[in-house]
Amino acid sequence: MPYQKFIANRQINIPYMVKIGYGKIGRIGKYLVDKGMSNVGLFWSDGLEEVIGGKLYKGFEQNDIEIVCNKIVQYINIEEVDKVAFNLPHNTDAILGIGGGKVIDFAKYCAHLLKKPYISVPTSISNDSFCSPNTSLLVDGRRTNVKSSIPFGVVIDLDIISKSPKMFVYSGMGDMISKATALWDWKVAYRKGYVGYNDFAAMLAYNSLDMILSMPQYDLGSSEFLRNLSTSLLLSGVSMEIAGTSRPASGAEHLISQSLDNIVKRPHLHGLQVGVSTYLCALLQNNPSIDKIRRFLLNSGFFEYMASDPLPKEQYIQAVRHAPLLKKDYYTVLSEKEIFLKAVHLVETETILKRVIQ
């Protein structure tokens, strides 16, 4: 069904506090005080408090920050989030999520339910969820994207990011490069009359992509690369808030990854699956950026890393078949007639895809 042509004005939120650099964990207390926040709820990934909690708490003590809740997140079912959120003390000024995707989503949705400021403190940059207006939670036992709110603040400590396993950086790269195919899907869906299109959101997403693609070399451990990747993923999240949809950052490649999650017993990291699927979808689209995408994924070592632990071929083809069924009336390149047969042919014959999907 064609989208409604008239687009009403709506409120857009963007992060008020953005701190990316070295030694930022120890300064969070000062950042909170500067924004008039003194009572905070903390949510941690398991095992992380013992590693970096000392630096955080020292900064809290120096700035008289009171911890009103301190919880390790182990589950992400929506009922658990609801229960925890509505049992937080009424004097909670802000909620912090410190760690990986699970705790980021848990804390973000808590803050959304309570309409409290949320501070995102990712310890890896494996995807753009740390600054997106969406969460991924278990609803009736299935991973489901749930609308929430974009963070009030984002704090990225490059000391911590630089020590995270390489697979998380590769995952972030895969999620970032997917903007190329997602934006193609969005533009074509708009031209076919299925969706609206926001020029500024698209421009921001394109610019976030160019920030990475235009780098002369890809040293995954360098401060410049990690800062650029962090900033690019952050801007990708903001583009979704501006657009009011995940379209600037999520297209056919994300549907394939989501479908694969439902099929395989051991999914790879989200961004790893998305990165491989981006290359496939770019070929299906005859995407004008295909040469840049290929060069980026080759020169950065992404394809070499994926070849060491390939995606399972039979299940991957099954995921491509089922991906268009995940969202009704959601146009992507996978919606085109006969495209599935072309995708299977590429998986079975294209040189790079044969290495990373086996």
C-alpha positions in Angstrom: 0.0 0.0 0.0 1.5 3.4 -0.9 2.6 5.6 1.9 0.7 8.6 3.1 2.0 11.5 1.1 1.6 14.2 3.8 4.3 14.0 6.4 3.5 15.8 9.6 6.1 17.5 11.7 7.3 15.5 14.7 9.8 15.8 17.5 13.3 14.6 16.8 15.7 13.8 19.6 19.5 13.6 19.2 22.1 12.7 21.9 22.9 15.7 24.0 26.1 14.3 25.4 28.7 12.6 23.1 32.1 11.7 24.5 34.5 9.6 22.4 38.1 9.3 23.5 40.6 7.7 25.9 40.0 7.6 29.6 36.3 8.5 29.4 35.0 5.9 31.9 36.7 7.7 34.8 35.1 11.0 33.7 31.4 9.8 33.5 30.8 11.1 37.0 31.8 14.6 36.0 29.7 14.4 32.8 26.6 13.5 34.8 27.1 16.3 37.4 27.5 18.8 34.5 24.0 17.7 33.3 22.5 18.0 36.8 22.3 14.2 37.4 23.3 12.7 40.7 21.2 9.6 41.2 21.8 6.9 38.7 20.8 3.3 37.9 23.6 1.1 36.6 23.2 -1.9 34.3 26.3 -4.1 33.5 27.3 -6.9 31.2 28.3 -9.9 33.3 31.9 -9.8 34.4 32.5 -6.2 33.3 32.1 -4.4 36.7 35.2 -6.2 38.0 37.3 -5.0 35.1 36.3 -1.3 34.8 34.1 -0.6 37.8 37.0 0.8 39.8 37.6 3.7 37.4 33.9 4.4 37.1 33.3 4.4 40.9 36.3 6.6 41.6 34.9 9.2 39.3 31.4 8.8 40.9 32.9 9.3 44.4 34.8 12.5 43.3 31.5 14.0 41.9 29.1 12.8 44.6 27.2 10.5 42.3 24.7 8.2 44.1 24.1 4.7 42.7 20.4 3.9 43.3 20.4 0.6 41.4 23.3 -1.7 40.4 22.4 -4.7 38.3 24.1 -7.3 36.1 21.9 -8.1 33.0 21.6 -11.7 32.1 18.2 -11.8 30.4 16.5 -9.6 27.8 12.9 -10.8 27.8 10.6 -7.8 27.8 8.7 -8.9 30.9 11.9 -8.8 32.9 12.7 -5.3 31.6 9.3 -4.1 32.5 9.6 -5.5 36.0 13.0 -4.0 36.7 12.1 -0.6 35.2 9.0 0.0 37.3 10.8 -1.1 40.5 13.6 1.5 40.1 13.6 4.3 42.8 11.6 7.3 41.9 14.6 9.6 42.4 16.6 8.0 39.6 17.9 10.8 37.4 19.5 8.7 34.7 20.0 5.1 33.6 23.4 3.8 32.3 23.9 0.7 30.2 27.6 -0.4 30.3 28.7 -3.3 28.1 27.5 -5.1 25.0 24.3 -5.3 23.0 22.2 -7.1 25.6 22.8 -4.7 28.4 22.6 -1.7 26.0 19.1 -2.8 24.9 18.0 -3.7 28.4 18.9 -0.3 29.9 17.7 1.6 26.9 14.3 0.1 27.1 14.1 0.7 30.9 14.8 4.4 30.3 12.3 4.5 27.5 9.6 3.1 29.7 10.3 5.5 32.5 11.0 8.5 30.2 14.4 8.9 31.9 17.7 10.0 30.3 19.7 7.1 29.1 23.5 7.1 28.9 24.9 4.4 26.5 28.4 3.2 27.4 29.3 0.5 24.9 32.4 -1.6 25.5 32.5 -2.8 21.9 31.3 -1.3 18.7 29.9 -4.3 17.0 26.8 -2.5 15.6 24.9 0.8 15.7 22.4 -0.2 18.4 24.3 1.8 21.1 22.9 5.0 19.5 19.7 3.8 17.8 16.1 4.5 18.8 15.4 0.7 18.7 16.0 -2.3 20.9 16.2 -6.0 20.3 14.4 -7.9 23.1 12.8 -11.3 23.6 9.1 -11.2 23.1 7.3 -14.5 23.5 10.7 -16.2 23.2 11.7 -14.6 19.9 14.1 -11.8 19.2 12.0 -8.8 18.3 12.8 -5.2 17.3 11.0 -2.9 19.8 10.7 0.9 19.4 12.4 2.8 22.2 14.2 6.2 22.5 17.6 7.4 21.2 20.1 7.9 24.1 20.5 11.1 25.9 24.2 10.5 26.0 26.9 8.2 24.5 30.3 7.7 26.1 32.8 5.6 24.2 36.2 4.9 25.9 38.7 4.0 23.3 40.9 2.4 25.9 38.2 -0.2 26.3 37.2 -0.5 22.7 40.8 -1.0 21.5 41.1 -4.0 23.9 37.9 -5.7 22.6 38.2 -8.9 20.5 38.7 -8.2 16.7 35.5 -10.0 15.9 33.5 -7.1 17.5 35.3 -4.6 15.4 34.7 -6.6 12.2 31.1 -6.9 13.3 30.9 -3.1 13.6 32.4 -2.8 10.2 29.9 -5.2 8.7 27.0 -3.3 10.2 28.4 0.0 9.0 29.0 -1.0 5.4 25.3 -2.2 5.2 24.2 1.4 4.9 25.2 1.2 1.2 22.6 -1.5 0.4 20.0 -0.3 3.0 20.0 3.2 1.4 19.6 1.7 -2.1 16.6 -0.3 -0.9 15.1 2.7 0.7 15.5 4.9 -2.3 14.0 2.3 -4.7 11.1 1.7 -2.2 10.4 5.4 -2.3 10.5 5.6 -6.1 8.0 2.7 -6.2 5.7 4.6 -3.8 5.9 2.3 -0.8 7.6 4.6 1.7 8.4 8.2 2.4 12.0 9.5 2.1 13.9 11.9 4.3 16.7 13.7 2.5 18.5 14.8 5.6 18.5 11.3 7.2 19.7 9.8 4.0 22.5 12.4 3.7 23.6 11.7 7.2 23.7 8.0 6.6 25.6 8.4 3.4 28.1 10.7 5.1 28.6 8.2 8.0 29.4 5.6 5.4 31.8 7.8 3.5 33.7 8.5 6.7 34.8 4.9 6.7 35.1 4.2 3.0 37.2 7.3 2.4 39.9 6.2 4.8 43.2 5.5 3.0 44.0 2.4 5.1 42.3 0.3 7.7 44.4 -0.3 10.8 41.8 -1.8 13.1 43.8 -1.0 16.2 44.5 2.7 15.4 42.8 5.4 17.4 41.8 7.1 14.1 40.0 4.1 12.7 38.2 3.2 16.0 37.1 6.9 16.4 35.8 7.0 12.9 34.0 3.7 13.1 32.5 4.7 16.5 31.4 8.1 15.0 30.0 6.5 11.9 27.9 4.0 13.8 26.7 6.8 16.1 25.6 8.9 13.1 23.8 5.9 11.6 21.7 5.6 14.8 20.9 9.3 14.6 19.8 9.0 11.0 17.2 6.4 12.0 15.8 8.8 14.6 15.6 11.6 12.1 13.9 9.4 9.5 11.5 7.9 12.0 12.3 4.5 10.5 15.2 2.0 10.4 15.3 2.4 6.6 18.6 4.5 6.5 20.5 1.6 8.2 18.6 -1.6 7.5 17.4 -3.3 4.3 17.6 -6.7 2.7 21.0 -7.5 4.3 19.4 -7.1 7.8 16.4 -9.3 6.8 18.8 -12.0 5.8 20.7 -11.8 9.1 17.5 -11.8 11.1 16.2 -14.8 9.2 19.5 -16.6 9.7 19.2 -16.0 13.5 15.9 -17.9 13.4 17.4 -20.8 11.5 20.9 -21.6 12.8 21.7 -23.0 16.2 24.9 -20.8 16.5 24.4 -17.4 14.8 27.4 -15.3 14.1 27.6 -11.8 15.5 24.9 -9.6 13.9 27.3 -7.4 12.0 29.3 -10.3 10.6 26.2 -11.8 9.1 25.1 -8.4 7.9 28.5 -7.6 6.3 28.5 -10.8 4.2 24.8 -10.2 3.2 25.6 -6.6 2.2 28.1 -7.8 -0.3 25.5 -10.3 -1.7 22.8 -7.6 -1.8 25.1 -5.1 -3.5 25.7 -7.6 -6.3 21.9 -8.2 -6.6 21.3 -4.5 -6.7 24.1 -3.7 -9.2 24.8 -1.1 -6.4 27.0 1.8 -7.7 29.2 1.4 -4.6 29.9 -2.3 -5.1 33.6 -1.7 -5.9 34.1 0.4 -2.8 32.2 -2.2 -0.7 34.4 -5.0 -2.1 37.6 -3.1 -1.6 36.7 -2.1 2.0 35.8 -5.7 3.0 38.9 -7.1 1.3 41.5 -4.6 2.5 40.2 -4.4 6.0 40.6 -8.2 6.4 36.8 -8.7 6.9 36.5 -11.4 4.2 39.6 -13.2 5.4 38.2 -13.3 8.9 34.8 -14.6 7.7 36.6 -17.3 5.6 38.1 -18.7 8.8 34.6 -19.3 10.2 32.1 -19.2 7.2 28.4 -18.9 7.4 26.6 -22.3 6.8 25.6 -22.5 3.1 22.4 -24.5 3.3 21.0 -22.5 6.1 22.1 -19.2 4.5 20.2 -20.0 1.3 17.2 -20.9 3.4 17.5 -17.6 5.2 17.6 -15.7 1.9 14.4 -17.5 0.8 12.6 -16.6 4.0 14.0 -13.1 4.5 11.4 -11.2 2.4 8.6 -12.8 4.5 9.7 -11.3 7.7 8.2 -7.8 7.1 5.0 -7.4 5.2 4.9 -4.7 2.5 8.6 -4.0 3.1 10.3 -3.5 -0.3 13.9 -4.5 -0.7 15.9 -6.0 -3.6 14.8 -9.4 -2.3 11.2 -8.5 -3.3 12.1 -8.6 -7.0 10.9 -11.5 -9.1 13.4 -14.2 -9.7 15.9 -12.6 -7.4 16.2 -15.6 -5.1 17.5 -17.8 -8.0 20.1 -15.1 -8.8 21.1 -15.0 -5.1 21.6 -18.7 -5.0 23.7 -18.6 -8.2 25.9 -16.0 -6.7 26.3 -17.9 -3.4 27.4 -21.0 -5.3 29.6 -19.3 -7.9 30.9 -15.9 -6.9 34.6 -16.2 -5.8 34.4 -14.3 -2.5 30.9 -15.6 -1.4 32.1 -19.2 -2.0 34.8 -18.5 0.7 32.6 -16.9 3.3 29.5 -19.0 2.9 30.2 -22.8 2.9 
